[in-house]
């Protein structure tokens, strides 16, 4: 009897070089195409870092969302994007109804994707939260965003078959407190960090490197506080940050102390 190939749709914001994208690429690289076939849905029309590589494995679909120019427009887009994505995913699944699973990884748009997937009778519907606050600064600490996410949490409780978060904070932020929610740490390709590939610096010092965008979500401030305590005991230690600001107006990095 021929083994059935599992078809999965991954849903992410874009395919730039980031942590969520790397988490999508790792299983795509290691799983046999004879067993698992993966497509991806993006909410961006910008060609991203991983697209050329991924396109050799699966299809890339798009529902482009463009940032509104005004504050009012961006606030209203929380709701209008929900309706638009839900409608477009409905249309998509009518044309591509053969998926066995959907894995949605977008804080604000997990719910409409999962609702459409349930309507299309996709058996495995995973909602996955990778953050504990919105990426865009204008959405942080806004009451209307918290209300929206609370409503989404109720929808996901009823429509998702699995709910994941990368940390307890992410779980609580996306889904609230409750049973049946799993903390699933991001995958790491350990082969990339094999010491054989990188000749060790045998100088007896402690060298720390933190890689990540310069933002409060990556918490470089905490790394500095830990390093401050470390140098009290090992004054020859070093700490290196590697990253980039998320936008030109980001003032997080200059404020690190």
Secondary structure, 3 states (H helix, E strand, C coil): CCCCCEEEEEEECCCCCCHHHHHHHHHHHHCCCCCEEEEEEECCCCCCCCHHHHCCCCCEEECCCCCCCCHHHHHHHHHHHHHHHHHHHHHHHHHCCCCCEEEECCCCCHHHHHHHHHHCCCCEEEEEECCCCCCCHHHCCCHHHHHHHHHHHHHHHHHCCEEEECCHHHHHHHHCCCCCEEECCCCCCHHHHCHHHCCCCCCCCCEEEEECCECCCCCHHHHHHHHHHHHHHCCCCEEEEECCECCCCCCCHHHCC
